[in-house]
Amino acid sequence: QSYREVVVGAVRPQLRMLLGAVIAVLAIGCANVANLLLAAGLARRRELGIRLALGARFGDLARQLVAESTILALAGGVLGLLLASWLLRTFVVLAADQLPRAAAIDIDGRVVLFSAVLTALVGAFCGLWPLLRMRVGTLATVVREGDTRTGSGTGRQMGNGLVIGEIALAFALLVGGGLLAKNLLLLQSRDAGIRTERVVTFDLAPIGQRYAQPDAVRSFYRELYARLSRIGGVQHVGFISHLPMYRFGVNGEMQIEGTLPWDPKDAPLVEYRWYYGDYFEALGVPLIRGRLLDGRDGSDTNTVLINQAMAEKFWPGEDAIGKRFGQGSDRSRWFEVVGIVGNIRSFGLSRATPYEFYRTIEQQPVASQTVVIRAATDNPSALIPSAKAIVHSIDPALPVTGVQTMEDVVAASVGQERLVSSLAALFAVLAAALAMVGVFGVMTYNVRRQRRELGIRLALGADRSTVQRLVMTRGLTLALIGSAAGALGAYLLTGMFQAMLEDVTPKDPLVYAGTAVVVLVSALLASWLPARTAGRTDPMVVLQDS
């Protein structure tokens, strides 16, 4: 693997999805700006036509409109860069432990140049858009359109088309955000194999000359266990070399006596764990069969515990108690299974349960340990001062680090999924809000352009509620077409979502249905104010103006 693959390979799908979300939000924002400038350009259509008729060149008008829109775009770009620099500091803090090399993320010259060029291009395109639309008609037709109160069919069609595109993009983003949010909720509800409530942990690493001999390490942890167990409010105390979802590292290939249930080239990796005391009781890990390791299992024994996943993999359909396995190709030393404990998702809630076996530090001292304390009260962190005092009374120079509750450890194991789903949801909500602003803008513009038509309808006896329903129906029609297009787009992108989902299918009907309801209700709300304005139209005033 390349260095880049090692660093970002695991998060590449998430980063690509977020980049796509950013591009979609940009496209929706551009569509809104294009709609506004298109409306403004159509309002100036006769003016531009007269200028052309009087001898102005098309390039002169283009430069004027591009200059106006580019100035607006660059002003927005500058404000966007200032906002991005402020938000980036917060993002780097939140993503520090979730994204590779998050601390190196910065707004450098390349980002500024890219943003400036993209902003200028967007501004130029949005400025030219109404002029390009005007040029498709003849000059005489443009000049004759002196009455702008009846509306332009072309303008309405283009505005409606842009809004449909906005709704489609917003729908697809909302589906993606909904899928990731549902996936996160289901991940958090997975059984971790441990009980996290009322458990606090901290790390110890007794090293140096004082602990050069294995017996010194054993004596330290024996005394620490005995004294911590006597603290009031402590139910169980245990030590573990690799706390689940927190520390990873030691593993190796194993063999068993007899016939291997797998191809020799596909030997599974097994994780090593060293523990002491009431570790399994502290985390609520059940004993499935056999016994736990105790005083009978000293430095001269090779008895071990294994988890249920290892028992099923190594001895499928058999009782693993009493079975033996060895490390790699070494057949001179065998570990004997005396107990089977429950599975723990040691690599995180989003990962499969690894194969694990356990020895005690009495059998093989491992200096670095995480202390696990289950409290009798709902505030396990209150025991930390007393625990620190005991540690320092045994060894004043030994630091106590990594204090955290087990609930925080489990929550952090899905930190990357939480970050990505939060960002996706943020972009989706932003896209939906921009799309609804687009609906509101287009419906307001259409109502203003169609005041004469609406006034005639009311003068001929149409009910005001009928006019309001007409406007809202038009807004709902745009939302229905956009939602259908967005649903099709999201369906076609299911392959991209598949790599980021664990417990949710990319075609989850509840997510699609919920998104449709949100979009349609939002579109109705966005159309309500223009519809109310249309219903309040005074036909006498409109007809007098005509």
C-alpha positions in Angstrom: 0.0 0.0 0.0 1.1 3.6 -0.6 1.6 6.0 2.2 -1.5 8.0 1.1 -3.6 4.8 1.1 -2.5 3.9 4.6 -3.2 7.4 5.9 -6.5 8.2 4.3 -7.7 4.9 2.7 -10.2 4.2 5.5 -11.9 7.6 5.3 -11.7 8.2 1.6 -15.4 7.3 1.0 -16.5 9.7 3.8 -14.3 12.5 2.5 -15.6 12.0 -1.1 -19.1 12.1 0.1 -18.5 15.3 2.1 -16.9 16.9 -1.0 -19.9 15.9 -3.0 -22.2 17.5 -0.4 -20.2 20.7 -0.5 -20.4 20.8 -4.3 -24.2 20.2 -4.1 -24.6 23.1 -1.6 -22.5 25.3 -3.9 -24.7 24.3 -6.9 -27.9 25.1 -5.0 -26.5 28.5 -3.9 -25.5 29.2 -7.5 -28.9 28.3 -8.7 -30.5 30.7 -6.2 -28.2 33.5 -7.3 -28.8 32.7 -10.9 -32.6 32.9 -10.2 -32.2 36.3 -8.6 -30.1 37.7 -11.4 -32.3 36.1 -14.0 -35.3 37.9 -12.4 -33.4 41.1 -12.3 -32.2 40.7 -15.9 -35.7 39.9 -17.1 -37.0 43.0 -15.3 -34.3 45.0 -17.3 -35.0 43.1 -20.5 -36.6 46.0 -22.3 -33.8 48.4 -21.2 -31.1 46.0 -22.5 -33.1 45.5 -25.7 -33.3 49.3 -26.3 -29.6 49.6 -25.7 -28.9 47.0 -28.3 -31.3 48.8 -30.7 -29.5 52.1 -30.2 -26.2 50.6 -31.2 -24.7 49.1 -28.0 -22.7 46.0 -28.6 -23.5 42.7 -27.0 -20.0 42.6 -25.4 -20.7 46.0 -23.8 -23.8 44.7 -22.1 -22.0 41.5 -21.1 -19.2 43.4 -19.5 -21.6 45.5 -17.5 -23.6 42.5 -16.2 -20.5 40.4 -15.5 -18.9 43.2 -13.6 -22.0 43.7 -11.5 -22.4 40.0 -10.6 -18.7 39.4 -10.2 -18.5 42.2 -7.6 -21.3 40.6 -5.7 -19.8 37.2 -6.0 -16.3 38.3 -4.8 -17.8 40.2 -1.9 -19.6 36.9 -0.9 -16.4 35.0 -1.5 -14.4 37.2 0.9 -17.1 36.8 3.6 -17.1 33.1 2.9 -13.3 32.8 3.4 -13.5 34.8 6.7 -16.3 32.5 7.9 -14.4 29.4 6.8 -11.2 30.5 8.7 -13.3 30.9 11.8 -15.1 27.6 11.4 -12.0 25.7 10.5 -10.5 26.2 13.9 -13.5 24.6 15.5 -13.6 21.8 12.9 -9.9 20.9 13.5 -10.6 20.6 17.3 -13.6 18.4 16.7 -11.9 16.3 14.1 -8.5 16.0 15.8 -9.0 12.3 16.8 -11.3 11.3 14.0 -9.6 12.3 10.8 -6.0 11.6 9.8 -3.7 14.6 9.9 -6.6 16.9 10.9 -4.2 19.3 12.5 -2.6 19.9 9.1 -5.8 21.2 7.6 -5.4 24.8 6.8 -6.5 27.5 4.3 -3.4 28.0 2.3 -2.7 29.9 -1.0 -4.0 27.1 -3.1 -7.4 27.1 -1.3 -7.7 30.9 -1.6 -6.8 30.8 -5.3 -9.2 28.0 -6.0 -12.0 29.8 -4.1 -11.3 33.1 -5.9 -11.3 31.5 -9.4 -14.5 29.5 -8.6 -16.2 32.6 -7.2 -15.3 34.7 -10.2 -16.5 32.0 -12.7 -19.8 31.6 -10.8 -20.2 35.4 -10.8 -19.5 35.7 -14.5 -21.8 32.9 -15.4 -24.7 34.2 -13.3 -24.2 37.7 -14.8 -24.2 36.4 -18.3 -27.1 34.0 -17.8 -30.0 36.5 -18.3 -28.3 38.1 -21.3 -27.8 34.7 -22.9 -31.4 33.9 -22.4 -32.4 37.2 -24.0 -30.2 36.7 -27.1 -32.2 33.7 -28.2 -35.1 36.0 -29.2 -35.1 38.6 -31.8 -34.4 42.2 -30.9 -37.8 43.3 -32.0 -39.5 40.9 -29.7 -37.5 42.1 -26.8 -38.3 45.8 -27.4 -42.0 45.0 -27.8 -42.1 43.4 -24.3 -42.8 46.7 -22.7 -45.5 45.4 -20.4 -43.6 43.3 -17.8 -46.7 42.7 -15.7 -48.0 39.7 -17.4 -44.8 37.6 -16.9 -42.4 36.0 -19.2 -43.0 32.3 -20.0 -39.3 31.8 -20.6 -38.3 33.4 -17.3 -40.8 31.3 -15.4 -39.7 28.1 -17.0 -36.0 28.8 -16.3 -36.7 29.8 -12.7 -38.9 26.8 -12.2 -36.2 24.5 -13.7 -33.5 25.9 -11.4 -35.7 25.4 -8.4 -36.5 21.8 -9.4 -32.8 21.2 -9.7 -32.2 22.7 -6.2 -34.9 20.5 -4.7 -33.5 17.4 -6.3 -30.0 18.1 -4.9 -31.4 18.9 -1.5 -33.5 15.7 -1.5 -30.5 13.5 -2.4 -28.4 15.2 0.4 -31.2 14.8 2.9 -31.4 11.1 2.0 -27.7 10.7 2.5 -27.8 12.6 5.8 -30.8 10.6 7.0 -29.1 7.3 6.1 -25.9 8.2 8.0 -27.9 9.5 11.0 -29.9 6.3 11.2 -26.8 4.2 10.8 -25.2 6.1 13.7 -28.2 5.6 15.9 -28.2 1.9 15.2 -24.4 1.7 15.8 -24.8 3.3 19.2 -27.5 0.8 20.1 -25.3 -2.2 19.3 -24.4 -4.5 22.1 -20.7 -3.7 23.0 -20.4 -6.8 25.1 -19.8 -4.7 28.2 -21.7 -2.6 30.7 -20.5 0.9 30.6 -22.5 2.6 33.3 -20.8 3.6 36.5 -17.3 2.6 35.2 -14.3 4.9 35.2 -10.8 4.0 34.0 -7.2 5.4 34.1 -3.8 4.3 32.7 -0.7 3.3 34.6 2.8 2.5 33.2 5.2 1.5 36.0 8.6 1.5 34.3 12.2 2.1 35.2 14.7 0.4 37.4 12.2 0.0 40.2 10.1 -2.3 38.0 12.9 -4.0 36.1 12.1 -7.4 37.6 8.7 -9.2 36.8 8.1 -9.7 40.5 8.2 -6.0 41.1 5.4 -5.4 38.6 3.4 -8.2 40.2 3.8 -6.8 43.7 2.8 -3.3 42.6 -0.5 -4.5 41.0 -1.3 -6.8 43.9 -1.0 -4.0 46.4 -2.8 -1.6 44.2 -5.7 -4.0 43.7 -6.0 -4.7 47.4 -6.0 -1.0 48.4 -8.4 0.1 45.6 -10.8 -2.6 46.5 -11.1 -1.1 50.0 -12.3 2.3 48.8 -15.8 3.1 49.9 -18.2 3.0 46.9 -16.1 0.6 44.8 -17.8 -2.6 43.6 -15.2 -4.1 41.4 -11.6 -3.3 40.4 -9.6 -4.9 37.6 -6.7 -4.2 35.3 -6.4 -4.8 31.6 -3.5 -4.4 29.2 -5.7 -3.3 26.3 -8.9 -1.6 27.2 -11.6 -2.3 24.7 -12.1 0.4 22.0 -9.1 2.3 23.4 -5.9 0.4 23.1 -5.0 -1.9 20.2 -1.8 -3.7 19.2 -0.6 -7.2 20.2 -1.8 -10.1 18.0 -0.5 -13.1 16.2 -1.4 -16.2 14.2 -2.4 -19.3 16.1 -2.6 -23.0 15.4 -4.4 -25.8 17.2 -3.8 -29.4 17.9 -5.2 -31.7 15.3 -6.7 -30.7 12.0 -7.0 -27.0 11.2 -10.5 -25.8 10.4 -9.0 -23.2 7.9 -6.5 -23.1 5.2 -2.9 -22.7 6.6 -2.5 -19.6 4.5 -5.7 -18.1 6.1 -4.7 -18.5 9.8 -6.7 -15.9 11.8 -5.1 -13.2 13.9 -5.8 -13.5 17.7 -5.5 -10.6 20.1 -3.5 -10.9 23.3 -4.9 -9.5 26.5 -3.4 -9.6 30.1 -5.6 -8.8 33.0 -5.8 -9.0 36.8 -8.5 -8.8 39.5 -12.2 -8.4 38.8 -11.8 -7.1 35.3 -14.6 -9.1 33.8 -16.9 -8.4 36.7 -16.1 -4.7 36.5 -17.2 -4.5 32.8 -20.0 -7.0 33.2 -18.5 -9.6 30.8 -20.2 -12.9 31.3 -18.4 -16.2 31.8 -20.0 -18.6 29.2 -18.3 -21.9 30.2 -15.5 -23.1 32.4 -13.9 -20.9 35.0 -12.0 -17.6 35.3 -8.2 -17.6 36.0 -7.4 -17.4 39.7 -4.7 -18.4 42.2 -4.2 -21.7 40.6 -2.8 -20.0 37.4 0.7 -18.9 38.3 3.8 -18.1 36.3 4.4 -21.8 35.6 1.0 -22.4 33.9 -0.3 -21.9 30.4 -4.0 -21.7 31.1 -5.9 -19.1 29.3 -9.4 -17.7 28.7 -10.8 -17.2 25.2 -13.8 -15.3 24.0 -16.8 -17.0 22.4 -15.8 -15.8 18.9 -12.5 -17.6 19.1 -14.1 -20.8 20.5 -16.5 -20.9 17.5 -13.8 -20.2 15.0 -11.2 -22.6 16.3 -13.4 -25.5 17.4 -16.7 -25.1 15.6 -19.4 -27.4 17.0 -17.1 -28.6 19.8 -16.6 -27.7 23.5 -13.4 -25.6 23.6 -12.8 -26.3 27.3 -9.6 -28.3 27.6 -8.5 -27.7 24.0 -5.0 -26.4 23.3 -3.6 -23.9 20.8 -0.2 -22.5 20.1 1.5 -19.5 18.6 2.5 -19.6 15.0 4.6 -22.7 14.1 5.9 -23.1 17.6 4.7 -26.6 18.8 6.7 -26.6 22.0 4.3 -24.4 23.9 0.6 -24.9 24.1 -2.1 -22.8 25.8 -4.9 -24.7 27.5 -8.4 -23.2 27.5 -10.0 -23.3 30.9 -12.8 -20.7 30.4 -14.8 -19.0 27.7 -16.0 -15.4 28.2 -18.5 -13.2 26.3 -17.5 -11.3 23.1 -16.5 -7.7 23.4 -16.4 -5.3 20.4 -12.8 -4.3 21.3 -12.1 -2.5 18.0 -15.3 -0.3 18.2 -19.0 -0.5 17.7 -18.6 -0.4 14.0 -16.1 -3.3 13.8 -16.6 -7.0 14.1 -15.6 -8.8 17.3 -12.0 -9.9 17.2 -10.7 -13.3 18.4 -9.1 -12.8 21.8 -7.4 -14.8 24.6 -6.6 -13.7 28.1 -3.8 -14.4 30.5 -3.2 -12.8 33.9 -0.2 -10.6 34.9 0.6 -13.2 37.5 1.4 -15.6 34.6 3.2 -12.9 32.5 3.6 -9.4 33.9 2.8 -6.6 31.5 3.7 -3.2 33.1 1.3 -0.9 31.2 -2.3 -1.5 32.4 -5.6 0.3 32.4 -7.3 0.3 35.8 -11.1 -0.4 35.5 -13.3 0.6 38.5 -17.0 -0.1 38.8 -18.6 2.3 41.3 -21.7 1.7 43.4 -22.9 5.3 42.7 -23.8 7.1 39.5 -20.7 9.3 39.7 -17.7 7.0 39.3 -15.3 9.9 38.6 -15.7 10.9 42.2 -13.5 7.9 43.1 -10.5 9.2 41.1 -9.0 11.5 43.8 -8.9 8.6 46.2 -7.5 6.2 43.6 -4.8 8.7 42.7 -3.8 9.1 46.3 -3.4 5.4 46.7 -1.3 5.2 43.5 1.0 8.0 44.7 1.3 6.5 48.1 2.7 3.4 46.5 4.9 5.2 44.0 4.9 9.0 44.2 6.6 9.3 40.8 4.1 7.3 38.9 1.7 9.5 36.8 -2.0 8.7 36.5 -3.2 9.4 32.9 -6.1 8.9 30.6 -8.9 9.3 33.1 -12.2 8.7 31.4 -15.5 6.9 31.9 -16.3 3.8 29.9 -19.3 5.6 28.4 -16.9 8.1 26.9 -14.7 5.4 25.6 -17.6 3.7 23.8 -18.9 7.0 22.4 -15.4 7.8 21.1 -15.3 4.5 19.2 -17.9 5.9 16.8 -16.5 9.4 16.8 -15.6 9.4 13.1 -19.1 8.1 12.1 -20.6 10.8 14.4 -18.5 13.6 12.8 -19.3 12.5 9.2 -23.0 12.1 9.9 -23.1 15.5 11.7 -21.4 17.2 8.8 -23.6 15.4 6.2 -26.7 16.4 8.2 -25.5 20.0 8.4 -24.9 20.2 4.6 -28.2 18.5 4.0 -30.2 21.0 6.2 -28.3 23.9 4.6 -29.1 22.6 1.1 -32.8 22.1 2.0 -33.0 25.6 3.5 -31.4 27.1 0.4 -33.8 25.1 -1.8 -36.8 26.4 0.1 -35.5 29.9 -0.2 -35.4 29.2 -3.9 -39.0 28.0 -3.9 -40.0 31.1 -1.9 -38.1 33.4 -4.3 -39.5 31.9 -7.5 -43.1 31.8 -6.2 -42.8 35.4 -5.0 -41.4 36.4 -8.4 -44.1 34.5 -10.3 -46.9 36.1 -8.2 -45.5 39.6 -8.9 -45.2 38.9 -12.6 -48.7 37.4 -12.7 -50.5 40.1 -10.8 -52.6 41.0 -13.8 -53.6 37.4 -14.4 -54.5 37.0 -10.7 -56.4 40.3 -10.7 -58.4 39.2 -13.7 -59.2 35.9 -12.0 -60.4 37.7 -8.9 -62.4 40.3 -10.9 -64.2 37.5 -12.7 -65.3 36.0 -9.4 -62.5 33.6 -8.4 -62.3 32.9 -4.7 -59.3 34.3 -2.8 -58.7 30.8 -1.4 -58.8 29.4 -4.9 -56.0 31.8 -5.9 -54.0 30.8 -2.9 -54.5 27.1 -3.6 -53.4 27.7 -7.2 -50.1 29.3 -6.1 -49.4 26.6 -3.4 -50.2 23.9 -5.9 -47.6 25.3 -8.3 -45.1 25.3 -5.5 -46.0 21.8 -4.5 -45.7 20.6 -8.1 -42.1 21.9 -8.3 -41.4 20.1 -5.0 -42.9 16.8 -6.3 -40.9 16.9 -9.5 -37.7 17.8 -7.7 -38.3 15.1 -5.1 -38.8 12.5 -7.8 -35.6 13.5 -9.5 -33.7 13.6 -6.2 -35.0 10.2 -5.1 -33.8 8.8 -8.5 -30.4 10.4 -8.0 -30.1 9.1 -4.5 -31.1 5.6 -5.6 -28.4 5.7 -8.3 -25.8 6.7 -5.7 -26.5 3.8 -3.4 -23.1 2.3 -4.2 -21.4 5.4 -2.7 -23.4 5.1 0.5 -22.9 1.4 0.9 -19.3 1.7 2.0 -20.3 4.0 4.9 -23.3 2.1 6.2 -23.3 -0.9 8.6 -26.9 -1.5 9.8 -28.8 0.4 7.2 -29.5 -0.4 3.5 -28.9 2.5 1.1 -32.5 2.0 -0.1 -34.1 2.3 3.3 -37.8 3.2 2.5 -38.4 5.0 5.8 -35.5 7.4 5.1 -36.8 8.1 1.6 -40.4 8.6 2.8 -39.4 10.8 5.7 -37.3 12.9 3.3 -40.2 13.3 0.9 -42.5 14.4 3.8 -39.9 17.0 5.0 -39.4 18.4 1.5 -43.0 18.6 0.5 -44.1 20.2 3.8 -41.2 22.7 3.6 -42.2 23.5 0.0 -45.8 24.2 1.1 -44.5 26.5 3.9 -42.2 28.3 1.5 -45.2 28.8 -0.9 -47.6 29.9 1.8 -46.5 33.6 2.1 -46.5 34.2 -1.7 -49.9 32.5 -1.9 -51.2 34.7 0.9 -49.9 37.8 -1.0 -51.6 36.5 -4.2 -54.9 36.1 -2.3 -54.7 39.7 -1.1 -54.4 41.1 -4.6 -56.8 43.9 -5.1 -58.2 43.4 -8.6 -59.3 47.1 -9.0 -55.7 48.3 -8.3 -54.2 45.8 -10.7 -56.6 46.6 -13.5 -56.1 50.4 -13.0 -52.4 49.9 -13.2 -52.9 47.9 -16.5 
